[in-house]
Structure formats: C-alpha cells, structure tokens
Amino acid sequence: MTSDWIFALLVVDPLQAQIQEQVERARLPVEIIRQSQACLTSQGPQLIERAVGDYGWAAATVANIAIGRTAPAELLDSGDPQCAALLSVLSGAGEDA
C-alpha cells in the first residue's frame, strides 16, 4: 500500500496540479474543464494501479519526471476521449512556454 501512496504523491498529485494550473491560466471553456476533471478521475487510479503492478515502471516514471525527461501529462491516455481536449491544450501550452 505504501508504494501506491508514494507514486500518487510523486506523480499523480503533481500531474493534477500541473493540469489545474494550466487550465486556470488558459481560461478554458467549462466543457474542457469538465473533460479534464473526468480525465484525471479515470486516469489517476489507472496510473496508480499500473505502478503497484509494475514497480520498475513506477520507479522509472518517478525518476524521469523528477529529472524533467517526462512531463506528467505524457502519462495520460491519448486514446481516452475525456483526455483528448486536455492533452491538446497541454501540448499547446508547452509550445507557448
């Protein structure tokens, strides 16, 4: 149980914070905000489940995020229709920076 809490603390929570910050900064339409929340609601538990089942992936993911090799948003499933608009916004925000 401890490993899933650590993964949530180091990966899922920063992902949610990053998305919240970019959504607020971009002043997105309400529908995209709702889709973003639905995306996080479905993806967060899936990421934690994957981390619990594959410690190697979890450790590599935490390390890659910590050193900036992987952005937390890259963990979201682009095939999830709830995440598509959010990922589009996040990729656009990264290009503006």
C-alpha positions in Angstrom: 0.0 0.0 0.0 2.9 2.4 0.7 4.2 2.3 -2.9 0.8 3.4 -4.3 0.8 6.4 -1.9 4.3 7.3 -2.8 3.5 7.1 -6.6 0.4 9.2 -6.1 2.4 11.8 -4.1 5.2 12.0 -6.6 3.4 11.6 -9.9 -0.4 11.8 -9.8 -0.6 14.8 -7.5 1.9 16.9 -9.5 0.0 15.9 -12.7 -3.2 17.2 -11.2 -1.5 20.4 -10.0 0.1 21.0 -13.4 -3.2 20.5 -15.2 -5.1 22.7 -12.8 -2.5 25.5 -13.2 -2.6 25.3 -17.0 -6.4 25.1 -17.1 -6.7 28.2 -15.0 -4.0 30.1 -16.9 -5.6 29.3 -20.3 -9.1 30.2 -19.1 -10.6 27.2 -20.8 -14.2 26.7 -21.6 -16.3 24.9 -18.9 -16.7 21.9 -21.1 -12.9 21.3 -21.4 -12.6 21.8 -17.6 -15.2 19.1 -17.1 -13.5 16.8 -19.5 -10.2 17.5 -17.7 -11.7 16.5 -14.4 -13.2 13.4 -15.9 -9.8 12.5 -17.4 -8.0 12.8 -14.1 -10.7 10.9 -12.3 -10.3 7.9 -14.7 -6.5 8.1 -15.3 -5.3 8.7 -11.8 -6.4 5.3 -10.4 -5.2 3.6 -13.6 -1.7 5.1 -13.2 -1.6 4.0 -9.5 -2.8 0.5 -10.4 -0.1 0.2 -13.0 2.5 1.5 -10.6 1.5 -1.1 -8.0 1.7 -3.9 -10.5 5.0 -2.8 -12.1 7.5 -1.4 -9.7 10.1 -1.0 -12.4 7.8 1.2 -14.5 6.8 3.2 -11.4 10.5 3.8 -10.4 11.5 4.8 -13.9 8.5 7.1 -14.2 9.2 8.9 -10.9 12.8 9.3 -11.9 12.0 10.6 -15.4 9.5 13.1 -14.1 12.0 14.2 -11.3 14.7 15.0 -13.9 12.3 16.5 -16.4 12.7 13.9 -19.1 8.9 13.1 -18.9 6.2 15.6 -18.3 3.4 14.3 -16.1 0.8 15.0 -18.8 2.6 12.4 -21.0 1.2 9.7 -18.7 -2.4 10.4 -19.8 -4.0 8.1 -22.2 -4.4 10.0 -25.5 -7.0 7.4 -26.6 -9.3 8.4 -23.7 -11.8 10.8 -25.3 -12.1 12.7 -22.0 -8.3 13.4 -22.1 -8.1 14.4 -25.8 -9.0 18.0 -25.4 -6.9 18.4 -22.3 -3.8 16.9 -24.0 -4.3 19.2 -26.9 -4.4 22.2 -24.6 -1.4 21.0 -22.6 0.7 20.4 -25.7 -0.2 23.8 -27.0 0.7 25.4 -23.6 4.1 23.7 -23.7 4.8 25.1 -27.1 4.0 28.6 -25.9 6.4 28.4 -23.0 
